[in-house]
Amino acid sequence: MSRRTPTPQAAPDVEAARAARARRYVLLRLGPVVLRAERRALTAGILTLVAALLCGAVALTLGDYGVPLAKVPAALYGLSGDPMMDFFVGQMRAPRVLLALVVGAALGVSGGVFQTLTRNPLGSPDITGFTTGAATGALIQIIVFEAGALATSLGALVGGLATGAVVYLLAKGGGMNGTRFVLIGIGVAAILQGMNSLLIVKGSLAAAQTAAIWMSGSFNATTWPTATVVTILVGILIPGALYLARPLAMMTCGDELATGLGVNVPRTRILLLGVAIALVAVAVAAAGPIGFVALAAPHISRKVSRTSKAGLAGAAVTGALIVVVSDIIAQRIFAPTQLPVGVVTGVAGGCYLVWLLANQWRNQRH
């Protein structure tokens, strides 16, 4: 039996395809790990990261006590020669900016994981109840136990994880399906939202006021210990999500194909859900529920990079940019009165959700 040899014309075609693929992708070597990224997505991600950092630097200069941008680096290290400047930049604004960047990145990655797993553009923790569940855990601590900041954060973490477990078990009962997962999450979110309202109504006036402020989502009370702990936790969870990005991409082609490619689908799905829910819970525990960032960041990242894939790294930097810009708007739009950042993201996210649904409806008609 003779071996079939490629025709002379086929060889240049193969080489051209390889060259085109090489131009499209970039290989990043991080020690023993080799990552492949689309060149366009990598460029968009770097530009978005630079924009987020620049906005963060600008945020350090804004406020009742203005600071020139050139003096920010010295003030961060307490070397500006002005104690008041050092205090405002180093102790008041820097932890707030850091927390905004980290929380935005956490929400962006979480939204990217949920939307990819469910294969549904509405599959974000805001819609599927995980953010609401984290809020329920925090409200129980605030209103029932009148707990402090640490216990409230732990309550949000437990509430988010418990909600994730409930939604997953209910969705798994009838066979894991993206649409089923989202619908069950919406139902659980509605129940938890009613519980949250009941807790606020039944609580004392002081506890209800504290809960209402916390529920709006804000960075106003941010301190270095909070920002440091959240940064460490998110710094552990996001690399875990990125490590699972390759099997996650395979799972978008279907569970059977992913299994054929060597992916342990049930185990990978549980790990990804656990990481995504933990990211949401940590973000909510630190700043309260900040709506629609997890929904919008992956979509915006795809549109900016002009790629069909929901890159988790791109979603992270996009989420960071959204939250930092929203916090600047919240602080300055009605200055000296500061709005909670959740108000800004809620209004912007609601408009984005309406646009997204209208765009889907138009695409279905055509």
Secondary structure, DSSP 4 states (H G I P E B T S, - for coil): -PPPPPPTTHHHHHHHHHHHHHHHEEEEEETTEEEEEEHHHHHHHHHHHHHHHHHHHHHHH-SSS---GGGHHHHHTT-SS-HHHHHIIIIIIHHHHHHHHHHHHHHHHHHHHHHHHHT-TT-STTTTTHHHHHHHHHHIIIIIS---HHHHHHHHHHHHHHHHHHHHHHHHHT---HHHHHHHHHHHHHHHHHHHHHHHHHS-HHHHHHHHHHHT---TT--HHHHHHHHHHHHHHHHHHHHTHHHHHHHTT-HHHHHHTT--HHHHHHHHHHHHHHHHHHHHHHH---TTHHHHHHHHHHHHHT-SS--HHHHHHHHHHHHHHHHHHHHHTTTTS---HHHHHHHHHHHHHHHHHHHHHHHHH-
